Amino acid sequence: MSKFRYPYVLSTVQPGLVAVPAMLLGFLVLALSFVVGVGQVQVEVRTPSGAGLIKEVGYGSAFNWSLGLTLVLPMALLYLCKSYRTFPLALRDLVANRMIVSRELKPVPEAEIAAFWKKKIAHYQGWLLLLIAGGLLFSLWEWYTYSARPLWLNNGILASEQDWSVGVLFSTTGKMIQAPALARLENGAVSLLAFLGQATILAAVLTFVYNALVAGLLFTDLSQPKGRYRLLPDLRSRDARLGFERVSGFIEGALLCVGFFYGMFYLSRLQNIFLRSSEPTMMTFLVDRLLLGIIDKPFDLGAVREVFVKGMPVDVDGLDYSSIMVSLGAFAVLIIAAYMIGATVRDAAIQARSELERDLRLRPEDVRNLFGLEPDTIGSRLDQMVFWPVRYIRARELLGLIVLGVTCIFFYKIGMVLVGLLMFRVFWEVIRYLSGAFSRDRANSTP
């Protein structure tokens, strides 16, 4: 077997060494977009009614690119690396506390379990690398289609999306122009960096899905009745989860990673709708579609057909493949989140308790020698065991968030309302804090 284990590298790299450079590169691309003149771009388009419209489609106002590559992607990479950095440590704690033992209830060496994990995570790495290479080729193909080819031919009509990716082909009034070669080269270089950022997003999502599935398979194998190893509760743990709290750090980091990945998909969903809307700017789009739109049409939460059908400027009845891919990506990371916790760790904890109860009936002496506890004490601890491995969110709450996330991808205005309420809550808490601090300062200054 090859010594190169790409996914396992995530457990050996400092998260900050990945997130900080990614954030700096994101800000570099954002700054370069304004330097070369594509940070703010206006394009004249035609609405389905035939009327002319000047839209602001610069890189700076495209939140899925500007905000996504400068903040959301680095945070996703941070928690992706942080989560999988904690997993080998969790396995080490499971072995040290005799939660992973042999079929004969004998302790196993830590190095043996570490090698078992490395082998499992590298087993299908060839397929993962192939998918990542496919994601890179797909991003390069999109860069060629959306940006490089129209810029090379100096023709904005050929662009699949008339936005910042071909921004130098449009004047400040939105008219299509012939751009000089240097300007087109600079535009192509910035768009190439951005689409390589998109390839990084695809690679991160694929790596997360792969590692989550492999971690789930590992717990599934450990909980098999006839497997090589046994997974047992830690009856000496003071936590009600009986040792399974040791993997909560890994799971909680993975859930935060899912949240940031979902944020990327949701921003892309909003951008796709904006590009096919009749609003001239993103700010106008947010105000009209949220505040005024809800007032005028309180039950219009975002048409489901907007996921599948383009609205403008030309192919009104054409499929919107970008929105379809975004929706599928969001569904994938949400389903993986549910699978990783509900169908693997939780089920492994249930199976571990059942197996130990059976051992307690068939060979109580071996169980007593392993834990140093009396059978009555062991039975009492097992009866009070909690199977849900995460403390800060309950099973119903996680299921509710997943359903809400799927709903917001279709009915995007619900997500906008929730973000607005969250921002209002943060603003309100800041006001309360500042007013309280001001009151305390006045009280302290009073003689």
C-alpha positions in Angstrom: 0.0 0.0 0.0 1.2 3.5 -0.8 2.8 5.5 2.1 1.0 8.6 0.8 -2.1 9.2 2.8 -3.7 12.5 1.8 -6.8 12.4 4.1 -4.7 11.5 7.1 -2.6 14.6 6.6 -5.6 16.6 8.0 -4.9 15.1 11.4 -1.3 16.2 11.4 -1.5 19.8 10.2 -2.1 22.8 12.4 -5.5 24.2 11.4 -4.2 27.8 11.5 -1.5 27.0 8.9 -4.3 26.2 6.5 -7.0 28.7 7.4 -4.8 31.8 7.6 -3.1 31.4 4.2 -6.5 30.7 2.7 -7.9 33.9 4.2 -4.9 36.0 3.0 -5.3 34.5 -0.5 -9.0 35.4 -0.5 -8.3 39.0 0.5 -5.5 39.1 -2.2 -8.0 38.0 -4.9 -10.5 40.6 -3.6 -7.9 43.4 -3.7 -6.7 42.4 -7.2 -10.2 42.4 -8.5 -10.5 46.2 -7.7 -6.9 46.8 -9.0 -7.7 45.3 -12.4 -11.2 46.9 -12.5 -13.5 44.0 -12.0 -14.3 44.6 -8.4 -17.2 46.9 -9.5 -18.7 46.0 -12.9 -21.9 47.2 -14.5 -23.6 45.2 -17.3 -26.6 46.2 -19.4 -29.0 43.2 -19.7 -32.5 42.7 -21.0 -35.3 41.6 -18.7 -37.9 39.1 -20.0 -40.2 42.0 -20.9 -37.5 43.5 -23.1 -36.6 46.5 -21.0 -33.0 47.5 -20.4 -31.4 47.1 -17.0 -28.0 48.1 -15.6 -26.9 45.5 -13.1 -24.0 45.7 -10.6 -22.2 42.4 -11.1 -18.7 43.1 -9.8 -16.6 40.7 -7.8 -17.0 42.7 -4.6 -20.8 42.5 -4.6 -20.7 38.7 -5.5 -20.9 37.5 -1.9 -20.4 33.9 -2.9 -17.0 34.8 -4.3 -15.8 37.8 -2.2 -17.2 36.9 1.2 -17.0 33.1 0.5 -13.3 33.0 -0.3 -12.2 35.6 2.3 -14.2 34.3 5.3 -16.4 31.3 4.8 -14.0 29.0 3.1 -11.1 29.7 5.6 -13.4 29.0 8.5 -14.6 25.8 6.9 -11.0 24.7 6.4 -10.1 25.7 10.0 -12.8 23.4 11.5 -12.2 20.7 8.9 -8.6 20.4 10.0 -9.4 21.0 13.6 -12.0 18.3 13.6 -9.8 15.6 12.1 -6.8 16.6 14.2 -8.9 15.6 17.2 -10.0 12.3 15.8 -6.6 10.4 16.4 -6.5 11.9 19.8 -10.0 10.6 20.5 -9.0 7.1 19.3 -6.0 7.2 21.6 -8.3 8.1 24.6 -10.7 5.3 23.7 -7.8 2.8 23.7 -6.2 4.2 26.9 -9.6 3.9 28.7 -10.2 0.4 27.4 -13.1 1.3 25.2 -11.5 -0.4 22.3 -10.5 -4.0 23.2 -10.1 -7.3 21.5 -12.9 -9.9 21.1 -11.6 -11.5 24.3 -12.0 -8.2 26.2 -8.2 -7.8 26.4 -6.5 -4.4 25.9 -5.0 -3.6 22.5 -1.9 -1.5 21.8 -2.5 2.1 20.8 -0.2 1.7 17.8 -2.3 -1.1 16.5 -5.5 1.0 16.5 -3.6 3.9 14.9 -2.4 1.7 12.1 -6.0 0.3 11.7 -7.3 3.9 11.3 -4.6 5.0 8.9 -5.2 1.9 6.8 -8.9 2.5 6.7 -8.7 6.2 5.9 -6.3 5.6 3.1 -8.1 2.6 1.6 -10.1 4.5 -1.0 -7.9 7.6 -1.2 -7.3 6.9 -4.9 -11.0 7.5 -5.6 -11.0 10.6 -3.5 -8.0 12.1 -5.3 -9.7 11.2 -8.6 -12.8 13.1 -7.6 -10.7 16.1 -6.4 -8.9 16.0 -9.8 -12.3 16.0 -11.4 -13.4 19.0 -9.4 -10.2 20.8 -10.4 -10.9 20.0 -14.1 -14.5 21.1 -13.7 -13.4 24.4 -12.2 -10.9 25.0 -15.0 -13.5 24.1 -17.6 -15.9 26.7 -16.0 -13.1 29.2 -15.9 -12.5 28.6 -19.6 -16.2 28.8 -20.5 -17.2 31.7 -18.3 -14.0 33.8 -18.5 -11.0 32.7 -20.6 -12.7 32.0 -23.9 -14.8 35.3 -24.0 -11.8 37.3 -23.0 -9.5 35.6 -25.5 -12.0 36.3 -28.3 -12.8 39.8 -26.9 -16.5 39.1 -27.1 -18.7 39.3 -24.1 -21.7 37.7 -25.9 -19.9 34.4 -25.6 -19.8 34.6 -21.8 -22.2 32.1 -20.0 -22.5 34.7 -17.2 -22.0 38.4 -18.0 -20.4 39.4 -14.7 -17.0 40.2 -13.2 -15.4 37.2 -14.9 -15.5 39.2 -18.1 -15.9 42.6 -16.5 -13.3 44.4 -18.7 -15.5 43.7 -21.7 -18.1 46.2 -20.4 -17.8 49.9 -20.0 -18.7 51.9 -16.9 -22.2 52.4 -18.5 -22.7 48.7 -19.0 -22.1 48.7 -22.7 -20.1 45.9 -24.3 -16.7 47.1 -25.6 -13.5 45.8 -27.0 -10.9 45.6 -24.2 -7.1 45.9 -24.7 -5.1 42.7 -24.4 -3.4 43.6 -21.0 -6.8 44.3 -19.4 -8.1 41.0 -20.6 -5.0 39.2 -19.4 -5.4 40.7 -15.9 -9.1 39.9 -15.8 -8.4 36.3 -16.8 -5.7 36.0 -14.1 -8.0 37.2 -11.3 -10.8 34.9 -12.5 -8.4 32.0 -12.6 -7.4 32.6 -9.0 -11.1 32.8 -8.1 -12.0 29.5 -9.9 -9.0 27.8 -8.3 -10.6 28.9 -5.0 -13.8 27.2 -6.2 -11.7 24.1 -6.8 -10.5 24.3 -3.2 -14.0 24.4 -2.0 -14.9 21.3 -4.0 -11.8 19.5 -2.7 -12.6 20.5 0.9 -16.2 19.3 0.6 -15.2 16.0 -1.0 -12.5 15.5 1.7 -15.0 16.2 4.5 -17.6 13.8 3.0 -14.9 11.1 2.6 -13.5 11.4 6.1 -17.0 11.6 7.6 -17.9 8.4 5.8 -14.7 6.6 6.8 -15.0 7.7 10.4 -18.6 6.4 10.4 -17.4 3.1 8.9 -14.7 2.8 11.6 -17.3 3.0 14.3 -19.6 0.6 12.5 -16.7 -1.9 12.2 -15.9 -1.5 15.9 -19.5 -2.2 16.9 -19.9 -5.3 14.8 -20.6 -8.5 16.9 -18.0 -10.5 15.0 -15.4 -7.9 14.2 -11.7 -7.9 15.1 -12.2 -5.3 17.8 -14.8 -4.5 20.4 -16.2 -1.0 21.3 -17.2 -0.8 25.0 -18.7 2.0 27.2 -16.3 3.4 29.8 -18.0 2.6 33.0 -15.5 4.6 35.0 -16.4 7.8 33.2 -18.3 10.4 35.2 -20.1 11.5 32.1 -23.5 10.0 31.3 -22.3 9.2 27.8 -19.9 6.7 29.3 -16.8 7.6 27.3 -18.4 8.5 24.0 -18.0 12.2 25.0 -14.4 11.8 23.9 -15.5 11.9 20.2 -17.7 14.9 20.8 -14.9 17.4 19.9 -14.5 15.7 16.5 -18.3 15.7 15.8 -18.8 19.3 17.0 -16.0 20.5 14.8 -17.4 18.6 11.9 -20.9 20.1 12.4 -19.4 23.6 12.4 -17.6 22.7 9.2 -20.9 21.6 7.7 -22.4 24.9 8.7 -19.7 26.9 6.9 -20.0 24.7 3.8 -23.7 25.2 3.8 -23.1 29.0 4.0 -21.1 28.8 0.8 -23.9 26.9 -0.9 -26.5 29.4 0.3 -24.5 32.4 -0.8 -24.1 30.8 -4.3 -27.9 30.2 -4.3 -28.6 33.9 -3.6 -26.0 35.0 -6.2 -27.6 32.8 -8.9 -31.0 34.2 -8.1 -29.7 37.8 -8.1 -28.1 37.4 -11.5 -31.4 36.3 -13.0 -33.5 38.9 -11.2 -34.7 42.4 -12.2 -32.9 44.2 -9.3 -29.9 46.4 -10.3 -27.8 45.8 -7.2 -27.4 43.1 -4.6 -28.5 45.5 -1.9 -31.6 46.4 -3.8 -32.2 42.6 -4.3 -31.9 42.0 -0.6 -34.2 44.8 0.3 -36.8 44.2 -2.4 -36.9 40.4 -2.0 -36.9 40.4 1.8 -38.4 43.6 3.3 -40.6 44.9 0.5 -41.2 41.5 -0.9 -42.6 40.1 2.3 -44.8 43.2 2.8 -46.2 42.9 -0.7 -46.3 39.1 -0.9 -46.1 37.7 2.6 -46.5 34.1 1.4 -43.8 34.4 -1.4 -40.8 32.9 0.3 -38.8 32.3 -2.9 -40.1 30.2 -5.7 -39.1 26.6 -5.9 -38.9 26.9 -9.7 -36.0 29.3 -9.3 -33.8 26.4 -8.4 -34.3 24.8 -11.8 -35.3 27.6 -14.2 -33.4 30.6 -15.3 -35.2 33.9 -15.2 -33.1 36.2 -17.4 -31.6 37.6 -19.5 -32.3 35.2 -22.4 -33.2 31.5 -21.6 -36.2 32.0 -19.4 -37.1 28.3 -19.7 -33.6 26.9 -19.4 -32.3 24.7 -16.6 -30.1 26.5 -14.1 -27.4 23.9 -13.6 -25.5 26.0 -11.2 -28.4 26.2 -8.7 -29.0 22.5 -9.1 -25.4 21.7 -8.2 -25.5 24.1 -5.3 -28.7 22.4 -4.0 -27.3 18.9 -4.4 -24.1 20.0 -2.5 -26.1 21.5 0.3 -28.2 18.3 0.6 -25.0 16.2 0.6 -23.3 17.9 3.6 -26.5 18.1 5.6 -27.2 14.4 5.1 -23.6 13.5 6.0 -24.0 15.4 9.2 -27.1 13.4 10.1 -25.4 10.1 9.1 -22.2 10.7 11.0 -24.0 11.3 14.3 -27.2 9.4 14.0 -26.3 6.3 12.0 -22.8 5.7 13.3 -21.6 7.1 16.6 -25.0 6.9 18.3 -25.7 3.4 16.9 -22.2 2.3 17.9 -22.9 3.5 21.5 -26.2 1.5 21.6 -24.5 -1.6 20.2 -21.7 -1.3 22.6 -24.1 -1.2 25.6 -26.0 -4.2 24.2 -22.8 -6.2 23.7 -21.6 -5.4 27.2 -24.9 -6.4 28.7 -24.7 -9.7 26.9 -21.1 -10.2 28.2 -22.2 -9.3 31.7 -24.7 -12.2 31.5 -22.4 -14.8 29.9 -19.0 -14.0 31.4 -19.3 -11.6 34.4 -15.8 -12.4 35.7 -14.1 -11.1 32.5 -16.2 -7.9 32.7 -15.4 -7.4 36.4 -11.7 -7.9 35.7 -11.8 -5.4 32.8 -13.4 -2.5 34.7 -12.8 -3.5 38.3 -16.5 -3.0 39.2 -19.2 -5.2 40.5 -21.9 -6.5 38.1 -24.6 -4.6 39.9 -22.7 -1.3 39.6 -22.0 -2.1 35.9 -25.7 -2.8 35.2 -26.8 0.4 36.9 -24.3 2.6 34.9 -25.5 1.0 31.6 -29.1 1.6 32.5 -28.4 5.4 32.8 -26.2 5.6 29.7 -26.9 8.5 27.3 -26.4 7.6 23.6 -26.4 11.0 22.0 -22.7 12.1 21.7 -23.1 15.9 21.3 -24.0 18.0 24.3 -24.7 21.4 22.9 -27.4 20.3 20.4 -30.0 17.6 20.8 -31.1 15.1 18.2 -34.4 16.8 17.5 -32.7 20.2 17.2 -30.2 18.8 14.8 -32.9 17.2 12.7 -34.9 20.5 12.8 -31.8 22.4 11.6 -31.2 19.9 8.7 -34.9 20.2 7.6 -34.7 24.0 7.9 -31.5 24.0 5.9 -33.0 22.0 3.1 -36.1 24.3 3.2 -34.0 27.4 3.0 -32.2 26.2 -0.2 -35.6 26.0 -1.9 -37.3 29.0 -0.2 -34.3 31.2 0.2 -36.2 34.1 1.8 -36.6 32.0 5.0 -32.8 32.0 5.3 -32.7 35.7 4.7 -35.2 36.3 7.4 -33.3 34.2 9.9 -30.0 36.0 9.1 -31.8 39.3 9.5 -33.2 38.2 12.9 -29.7 37.0 14.0 -28.1 40.3 13.0 -30.8 42.2 14.9 -30.2 40.1 17.9 -26.5 40.7 17.8 -27.1 44.5 17.3 -29.5 44.4 20.2 -27.0 42.7 22.5 -24.3 45.1 21.6 -26.6 48.0 22.4 -27.5 46.5 25.7 -23.9 45.9 26.5 -22.8 49.4 25.6 -25.7 51.0 27.5 -24.9 48.9 30.5 -21.3 49.8 30.4 -22.2 53.5 30.0 -24.5 53.2 33.0 -21.8 51.6 35.1 -19.3 54.3 34.1 -21.7 57.0 35.1 -22.3 55.2 38.4 -18.6 54.9 39.1 -17.9 58.5 38.3 -20.7 59.8 40.6 -19.1 61.1 43.9 
